[in-house]
């Protein structure tokens, strides 16, 4: 359960102000059909994070516990720094039309936007530390908690949430996880 809760919290915070959250806002404003957009976000997230979880689980089989500890510790600390860099939505992502319908367009755009994104990399790192099934479930829930309200509430919600503060809190959480991995005697593997 720890893996699920940590994964949900980290990804929900990391997603605030992220390009995929901005993409959700653009899609909601453009198509004004919240259900196909939310279902598309869910489908793309499941696919993307399942791949990331599998990569994270594979990494644990390839690296010894000491090497994994250092890789994860440094990766979490690097992620803390990355959280302090704001994301911007690329114009080319928002110019695509509904060629495959609202659902298909959302799945395609979200899947592509999530490739190499903070939340995908966090999913890989968390799956290397915890049970990947719980991590994928948690990161998917975290994405939905951050993105679904944006689809329904739109820009009003983004104006109410101090994105800079959310990024600082996320960076602090990643920093603590990195330091715990390096110096806290945390054991790694898909045991949790």
C-alpha positions as CSV (number, residue, x, y, z in Angstrom):
1,X,0.0,0.0,0.0
2,X,3.0,2.3,0.6
3,X,4.0,2.0,-3.0
4,X,0.4,3.0,-4.1
5,X,0.1,6.0,-1.9
6,X,3.6,7.3,-2.6
7,X,3.2,6.9,-6.3
8,X,-0.2,8.6,-6.3
9,X,1.0,11.6,-4.3
10,X,4.2,12.1,-6.2
11,X,2.7,11.9,-9.6
12,X,-0.3,14.0,-8.7
13,X,2.1,16.7,-7.5
14,X,4.5,16.3,-10.3
15,X,1.7,16.6,-12.9
16,X,0.6,20.0,-11.6
17,X,1.6,22.5,-14.3
18,X,3.1,19.8,-16.4
19,X,2.8,19.8,-20.2
20,X,0.2,17.0,-20.1
21,X,-1.9,18.9,-17.7
22,X,-1.7,21.9,-20.0
23,X,-2.6,19.6,-22.9
24,X,-5.7,18.5,-20.9
25,X,-6.7,22.1,-20.6
26,X,-6.2,22.7,-24.3
27,X,-8.2,19.7,-25.3
28,X,-11.0,20.6,-22.9
29,X,-11.2,24.1,-24.3
30,X,-10.9,22.9,-27.9
31,X,-13.4,20.0,-28.0
32,X,-15.6,20.7,-25.0
33,X,-16.3,16.9,-24.5
34,X,-15.0,16.0,-21.1
35,X,-15.8,12.3,-21.0
36,X,-13.9,11.2,-24.1
37,X,-11.0,13.4,-23.0
38,X,-10.8,11.9,-19.5
39,X,-11.2,8.4,-20.9
40,X,-8.4,9.1,-23.4
41,X,-6.1,10.4,-20.6
42,X,-6.8,7.3,-18.6
43,X,-6.1,4.9,-21.5
44,X,-2.9,6.7,-22.5
45,X,-1.7,6.8,-18.9
46,X,-2.4,3.1,-18.4
47,X,-0.4,2.2,-21.5
48,X,2.4,4.6,-20.9
49,X,2.8,3.9,-17.2
50,X,2.6,0.1,-17.7
51,X,5.5,0.3,-20.0
52,X,7.4,2.5,-17.5
53,X,6.6,0.1,-14.7
54,X,7.9,-2.8,-16.7
55,X,11.1,-0.9,-17.4
56,X,11.5,-0.1,-13.7
57,X,10.9,-3.8,-12.7
58,X,13.4,-4.9,-15.4
59,X,16.0,-2.4,-14.0
60,X,15.9,-4.1,-10.6
61,X,16.8,-7.5,-12.2
62,X,19.8,-5.9,-14.0
63,X,21.4,-3.9,-11.3
64,X,22.7,-5.0,-7.9
65,X,21.2,-3.4,-4.8
66,X,24.1,-1.0,-4.2
67,X,24.2,0.2,-7.8
68,X,20.4,0.5,-7.8
69,X,20.5,2.5,-4.6
70,X,22.9,5.0,-6.1
71,X,21.1,5.2,-9.5
72,X,17.8,5.8,-7.8
73,X,19.1,8.2,-5.2
74,X,20.8,10.4,-7.9
75,X,17.8,10.1,-10.2
76,X,15.4,11.2,-7.4
77,X,17.6,14.2,-6.7
78,X,17.9,15.0,-10.4
79,X,14.1,14.8,-10.5
80,X,13.9,17.3,-7.7
81,X,15.9,19.8,-9.8
82,X,13.8,19.1,-12.9
83,X,10.6,19.8,-10.9
84,X,11.8,23.4,-10.5
85,X,11.8,23.9,-14.3
86,X,8.3,24.9,-15.5
87,X,6.8,23.0,-18.4
88,X,5.3,24.6,-21.5
89,X,3.0,23.0,-24.0
90,X,4.5,22.8,-27.5
91,X,2.4,24.6,-30.1
92,X,2.5,21.6,-32.5
93,X,0.8,19.4,-29.9
94,X,-2.2,21.7,-29.6
95,X,-2.6,22.2,-33.4
96,X,-3.6,18.6,-34.2
97,X,-7.2,18.2,-35.2
98,X,-9.7,15.5,-34.1
99,X,-8.7,13.2,-37.0
100,X,-9.3,10.1,-34.9
101,X,-12.1,11.6,-32.8
102,X,-11.8,13.3,-29.4
103,X,-10.9,10.0,-27.6
104,X,-8.4,8.8,-30.2
105,X,-6.7,12.2,-30.5
106,X,-6.5,12.5,-26.7
107,X,-4.9,9.0,-26.4
108,X,-2.4,9.7,-29.1
109,X,-1.4,13.2,-27.9
110,X,-1.2,12.1,-24.2
111,X,0.8,9.0,-25.0
112,X,3.3,11.0,-27.0
113,X,3.4,13.9,-24.6
114,X,4.0,11.6,-21.7
115,X,7.1,9.9,-23.3
116,X,10.2,10.9,-21.4
117,X,8.0,13.2,-19.2
118,X,8.6,13.7,-15.5
119,X,5.8,11.5,-14.4
120,X,6.9,8.7,-16.7
121,X,10.4,8.8,-15.4
122,X,9.1,9.0,-11.9
123,X,7.1,5.8,-12.6
124,X,10.2,4.0,-13.8
125,X,12.1,5.0,-10.7
126,X,9.3,4.1,-8.4
127,X,8.7,0.8,-10.1
128,X,12.4,0.0,-9.6
129,X,12.0,0.6,-5.9
130,X,8.5,-0.8,-5.2
131,X,6.1,-3.4,-6.6
132,X,5.4,-2.2,-10.2
133,X,1.7,-3.1,-10.1
134,X,1.0,-0.9,-7.2
135,X,3.2,1.9,-8.7
136,X,1.3,1.8,-12.0
137,X,-2.0,1.9,-10.2
138,X,-0.8,4.8,-8.0
139,X,0.8,6.8,-10.8
140,X,-2.3,6.3,-12.9
141,X,-4.6,7.6,-10.1
142,X,-2.2,10.5,-9.5
143,X,-2.4,11.5,-13.2
144,X,-6.2,11.3,-13.1
145,X,-6.4,13.3,-9.9
146,X,-4.3,16.0,-11.5
147,X,-5.7,16.0,-15.0
148,X,-9.4,15.1,-14.8
149,X,-10.4,18.2,-12.8
150,X,-8.6,20.3,-15.3
151,X,-10.8,18.9,-18.1
152,X,-14.0,19.7,-16.2
153,X,-13.0,22.9,-14.3
154,X,-10.5,24.2,-16.8
155,X,-8.5,27.4,-16.4
156,X,-10.4,28.4,-13.2
157,X,-8.7,25.6,-11.3
158,X,-5.2,26.3,-12.6
159,X,-5.5,29.9,-11.5
160,X,-6.5,28.8,-7.9
161,X,-3.5,26.5,-7.5
162,X,-0.1,28.1,-6.9
163,X,1.9,26.0,-9.4
164,X,5.2,27.3,-8.1
165,X,4.4,26.1,-4.6
166,X,3.3,22.7,-5.9
167,X,6.6,22.4,-7.8
168,X,8.6,23.3,-4.7
169,X,6.8,20.7,-2.6
170,X,7.3,18.1,-5.3
171,X,11.0,18.9,-5.6
172,X,11.3,18.6,-1.8
173,X,9.6,15.2,-1.8
174,X,11.9,14.0,-4.6
175,X,15.0,15.3,-2.8
176,X,14.0,13.5,0.4
177,X,13.4,10.3,-1.5
178,X,16.8,10.6,-3.1
179,X,18.5,11.3,0.2
180,X,16.7,8.3,1.8
181,X,17.7,6.1,-1.1
182,X,21.4,7.2,-0.7
183,X,21.8,7.4,3.0
184,X,18.6,6.0,4.7
185,X,19.4,2.3,4.3
186,X,16.3,1.7,2.2
187,X,16.2,-1.7,0.5
188,X,15.4,-1.8,-3.2
189,X,13.5,-4.3,-5.2
190,X,9.9,-5.0,-6.0
191,X,9.1,-6.2,-2.4
192,X,6.7,-3.5,-1.3
